[in-house]
Amino acid sequence: MDREDEEFQFLGFFGIFKESFTIISSWIKIFSEITIAMILPLSLIYLGHIQISQILFSHIMFNEYILDRVPKGTHSYDKISDVLSSEWTAFLLFKIGYFIFFLILALLTTSAVVYTIASIYTANEINLKKVIKVVPKVWKRLMVTFIWNSLIVFAYNIISILIFILWAVLFESIQFLGPIFLVSLVVIYLSGFVYISIIWHLASVVSVLEEFQGLNAMAKSKGLIRGNTGVSAAAFLVLSLIFFGIQLGFEYYVVLGFGGGITYRIVYGILFVFLISVLILFGLVIQTIIYFVCKSYHHERIDKPSLADHLGGYLGDYVPLKAKDVQLGEFEA
């Protein structure tokens, strides 16, 4: 990354994507190693859970269908009911186990990519062994930020549900105003959700490259995103649409089997694992580039030697990078 700090602010939507592609292609070896070691397993876990969930849930629905047609109080009813209880328990345990493993691997992967890009930016020597050694330490900070983000999302959804209930009570019966108000609520809810999401993605980078974590990282991210919300939201929406497109394709061609026989399903499965792995890599690189864009936009210089010391601190005793080290002042735009 030979680009100077002040140049990042001029990267628009397409410039961010181009810069991300340039970085990955220029450092293809390390990013390929990270992809194989972390992103590929993450993709397999995500898509595999969709397939397994479908199998488990289809068995549950089949037994629910049979149970509805068996007289209550009979031996068959009790037997099927016990089977259903066991299947629901297995389904819930599988979901919990999936969430834990996925979350841990996702945060480790985020740490690895952000750390790698920052090391490239500071011209630090970088290799997979060093990344593997560093990411567990960075992951702890990311987990704190993730927990706070989850609480914010939970509170946001609870408040939104209460507002939708209030709409149903007060406006649903009004012929014209009710639907208009509902559409407005949906638009506002989705806009808020996207805003929280882009703050979280930027906060995850902040948690790795600065001393902030948790609510402080979210607050720092909110300040950085100001002035670049539109570009960040556009990048988030594009990546999300591609992600859901890949997921729908996987469900259609692999899970539901519309792609053909078992051989075709395997081929499609490999294809979608590859596509989602590439997308995850690009998404993580893009959110890190957006961080540098936002820093540049607000004229916050990043002292490369100080940042290099901060990154190197992860390899020994961790010494947080102070704000004064990251923001040495303002430079002229």
C-alpha positions in Angstrom: 0.0 0.0 0.0 2.1 2.9 -1.3 -0.8 5.3 -1.1 -0.3 8.3 1.3 -2.7 9.1 4.1 -4.2 12.2 2.4 -4.9 10.3 -0.8 -7.4 7.8 0.9 -10.1 10.5 1.3 -10.4 10.8 -2.5 -11.3 7.1 -2.9 -14.9 6.9 -3.9 -17.1 3.8 -4.1 -15.3 2.3 -7.1 -11.9 3.5 -5.8 -12.4 1.5 -2.6 -13.2 -1.7 -4.5 -10.3 -1.1 -6.9 -7.9 -0.5 -4.0 -9.0 -3.7 -2.3 -8.5 -5.7 -5.5 -5.0 -4.2 -5.9 -4.0 -5.0 -2.3 -5.2 -8.7 -2.6 -3.6 -9.2 -6.0 -0.3 -7.6 -4.9 -0.2 -9.8 -1.7 -1.9 -12.9 -3.1 0.3 -15.3 -1.2 -0.5 -14.2 2.3 -4.2 -13.7 1.5 -4.4 -17.1 -0.1 -2.9 -18.6 3.0 -5.4 -16.8 5.3 -8.2 -17.8 3.0 -7.2 -21.5 3.2 -6.5 -21.4 6.9 -9.5 -19.4 8.1 -11.9 -18.1 5.5 -12.4 -21.5 3.8 -13.3 -23.2 7.0 -15.6 -20.3 7.9 -17.4 -20.6 4.5 -17.7 -24.4 5.0 -19.2 -24.0 8.4 -21.7 -21.4 7.2 -22.9 -23.2 4.1 -22.7 -26.6 5.8 -24.9 -25.4 8.6 -27.6 -24.4 6.1 -27.5 -28.0 4.6 -27.6 -29.7 8.0 -30.3 -27.4 9.3 -32.4 -28.2 6.3 -32.0 -32.0 6.9 -32.8 -31.7 10.6 -35.7 -29.4 10.1 -37.3 -31.5 7.4 -37.2 -34.5 9.7 -38.9 -32.4 12.4 -41.6 -31.2 10.0 -42.2 -34.7 8.8 -42.7 -36.0 12.3 -44.9 -33.0 13.2 -47.1 -33.9 10.2 -47.3 -37.5 11.3 -48.1 -36.5 14.9 -51.0 -34.4 13.8 -52.6 -37.5 12.3 -52.0 -39.9 15.2 -54.7 -40.1 18.0 -53.5 -38.6 21.3 -52.9 -40.9 24.2 -51.8 -43.8 22.0 -48.4 -45.5 22.2 -47.5 -44.3 18.7 -48.3 -40.7 19.6 -46.1 -40.8 22.7 -43.3 -42.5 20.7 -43.4 -39.8 18.0 -43.7 -37.1 20.5 -40.5 -38.3 22.3 -38.7 -38.4 18.9 -39.8 -34.9 18.2 -38.5 -33.7 21.6 -35.1 -35.3 20.9 -35.0 -33.8 17.4 -35.8 -30.3 18.6 -33.2 -30.6 21.3 -30.6 -31.8 18.7 -31.6 -28.9 16.4 -31.2 -26.3 19.1 -27.9 -27.7 20.3 -26.6 -27.8 16.7 -27.6 -24.1 16.2 -25.9 -23.1 19.5 -22.7 -25.0 18.6 -22.7 -23.6 15.1 -23.1 -20.0 16.4 -20.2 -20.4 18.8 -17.8 -21.9 16.4 -18.8 -19.5 13.6 -18.5 -16.4 15.8 -15.0 -17.4 17.1 -13.7 -18.2 13.6 -15.4 -15.0 12.1 -13.7 -12.8 14.7 -10.3 -14.5 14.3 -10.6 -14.1 10.5 -11.5 -10.4 10.9 -8.5 -9.9 13.1 -6.2 -11.7 10.7 -7.2 -9.7 7.7 -7.2 -6.3 9.4 -3.8 -7.0 11.0 -2.4 -8.2 7.7 -3.5 -5.0 5.8 -2.2 -2.8 8.6 1.1 -4.6 8.5 1.3 -4.2 4.7 0.5 -0.5 5.2 3.3 -0.1 7.6 5.7 -2.2 5.5 6.0 -4.7 8.4 7.2 -8.2 7.5 4.1 -10.4 7.4 3.6 -14.2 7.2 0.9 -16.7 8.2 2.8 -17.8 11.2 2.9 -14.3 12.6 -0.8 -13.8 11.8 -1.7 -17.0 13.6 0.3 -15.9 16.6 -1.3 -12.5 16.8 -5.0 -13.0 16.1 -6.0 -14.7 19.4 -4.8 -11.6 21.2 -6.7 -9.2 18.9 -9.7 -11.4 19.0 -10.3 -10.6 22.7 -10.8 -7.0 21.9 -13.1 -7.7 19.0 -15.2 -10.0 21.2 -15.9 -7.1 23.6 -17.0 -4.9 20.7 -19.1 -7.7 19.3 -21.0 -8.2 22.6 -21.8 -4.5 22.9 -22.9 -4.4 19.3 -25.2 -7.4 19.9 -26.7 -5.7 22.9 -27.4 -2.6 20.8 -28.9 -4.6 18.0 -31.1 -6.5 20.5 -32.3 -3.3 22.1 -32.9 -1.8 18.6 -35.0 -4.7 17.6 -37.0 -4.7 20.8 -37.8 -1.1 20.4 -38.7 -1.6 16.7 -41.1 -4.5 17.6 -42.8 -2.3 20.2 -43.2 0.5 17.6 -44.6 -2.0 15.0 -47.1 -3.3 17.7 -48.1 0.3 18.4 -48.7 0.8 14.6 -50.9 -2.3 14.5 -53.0 -1.0 17.4 -53.3 2.7 16.3 -53.0 2.8 12.5 -53.7 -0.6 10.9 -57.5 0.0 10.6 -57.0 3.4 8.9 -57.4 2.7 5.2 -54.8 5.0 3.7 -52.6 6.2 6.5 -51.9 2.7 8.0 -50.0 1.2 5.0 -48.1 4.4 4.3 -47.0 4.6 7.9 -46.0 0.9 7.8 -43.9 1.3 4.7 -42.2 4.4 6.4 -41.5 2.3 9.5 -39.9 -0.5 7.5 -37.7 2.0 5.6 -36.6 3.6 8.8 -36.0 0.3 10.5 -33.8 -1.0 7.5 -31.9 2.3 7.3 -31.2 2.1 11.1 -30.1 -1.5 10.8 -27.7 -0.8 7.9 -26.3 2.2 9.9 -25.6 0.0 12.9 -24.1 -2.6 10.7 -21.6 -0.3 9.0 -20.7 1.2 12.4 -20.0 -2.4 13.7 -17.9 -3.3 10.7 -15.8 -0.2 11.1 -15.6 -0.6 14.9 -14.1 -4.1 14.4 -11.2 -2.5 12.5 -10.9 0.2 15.2 -10.7 -2.5 17.9 -7.7 -4.0 16.2 -5.8 -0.9 15.1 -6.5 1.5 18.1 -6.9 1.2 21.8 -10.7 1.4 21.7 -13.0 -1.5 22.3 -16.7 -2.0 23.1 -18.8 1.1 23.3 -15.7 3.3 22.9 -14.9 1.5 19.6 -18.5 2.0 18.5 -18.4 5.7 19.4 -15.1 6.1 17.6 -16.5 4.3 14.5 -19.6 6.5 14.6 -17.4 9.6 14.5 -15.2 8.3 11.7 -18.1 7.2 9.5 -19.6 10.8 9.5 -19.1 12.2 6.0 -18.7 8.8 4.4 -21.9 7.1 5.5 -23.3 7.0 1.9 -20.2 5.3 0.5 -20.0 2.9 3.4 -23.6 2.0 3.2 -23.4 1.5 -0.6 -20.4 -0.9 -0.2 -22.3 -2.8 2.6 -25.5 -3.1 0.6 -23.6 -4.3 -2.5 -21.7 -6.9 -0.5 -24.8 -8.0 1.3 -26.8 -8.5 -1.9 -24.0 -10.6 -3.4 -23.8 -12.6 -0.2 -27.5 -13.3 -0.1 -27.4 -14.1 -3.9 -24.7 -16.7 -3.2 -26.7 -18.1 -0.3 -29.9 -18.4 -2.3 -28.0 -20.1 -5.1 -26.5 -22.6 -2.7 -30.0 -23.3 -1.2 -31.5 -23.7 -4.7 -28.9 -25.8 -6.4 -27.4 -27.7 -3.4 -29.8 -27.8 -0.5 -33.0 -28.2 -2.5 -31.2 -30.2 -5.3 -32.5 -28.3 -8.3 -29.0 -28.4 -9.7 -29.3 -32.0 -10.7 -27.9 -35.3 -9.2 -25.4 -35.7 -6.4 -22.4 -35.0 -8.7 -23.9 -31.7 -9.8 -24.7 -30.8 -6.2 -21.1 -31.4 -5.2 -19.8 -29.3 -8.1 -22.2 -26.5 -7.2 -21.3 -26.8 -3.5 -17.6 -26.4 -4.3 -18.4 -23.4 -6.5 -20.5 -21.6 -3.8 -17.9 -22.3 -1.1 -15.3 -20.7 -3.4 -17.5 -17.7 -4.2 -18.4 -17.0 -0.6 -14.8 -17.3 0.5 -13.7 -14.8 -2.0 -16.6 -12.5 -1.0 -15.7 -12.7 2.7 -12.0 -11.8 1.9 -13.0 -8.9 -0.2 -15.5 -7.7 2.4 -12.9 -7.7 5.2 -10.4 -5.9 3.0 -13.0 -3.3 1.9 -14.0 -2.5 5.5 -10.4 -2.0 6.4 -9.9 0.3 3.4 -13.0 2.2 4.5 -11.3 2.8 7.9 -8.3 4.4 6.2 -10.7 6.5 4.0 -12.6 7.7 7.0 -9.3 8.5 8.9 -8.1 10.5 5.9 -11.4 12.3 5.4 -11.2 13.6 9.0 -7.6 14.5 8.5 -6.4 12.0 11.2 -2.9 11.0 10.3 -1.7 7.5 11.2 2.0 7.5 12.2 3.3 4.4 10.5 6.2 3.8 12.9 3.8 4.1 15.9 1.3 1.8 14.2 4.1 -0.6 13.4 5.1 -0.6 17.1 1.4 -1.2 18.1 1.2 -4.2 15.7 4.5 -5.5 16.9 3.2 -5.3 20.5 0.8 -8.1 19.8 3.8 -10.4 19.4 5.1 -9.6 22.9 3.5 -7.8 25.8 0.6 -5.9 24.5 0.9 -2.1 24.8 -2.2 -0.3 23.5 -1.6 2.3 20.9 -2.6 5.7 22.3 -4.8 8.1 20.5 -2.0 10.6 20.3 0.1 8.1 18.5 -2.6 7.5 15.9 -3.7 11.0 15.5 -0.6 13.2 15.4 -2.6 16.1 14.2 -4.3 17.4 11.1 -2.7 17.6 7.7 -3.7 20.0 5.0 -6.3 18.5 2.6 
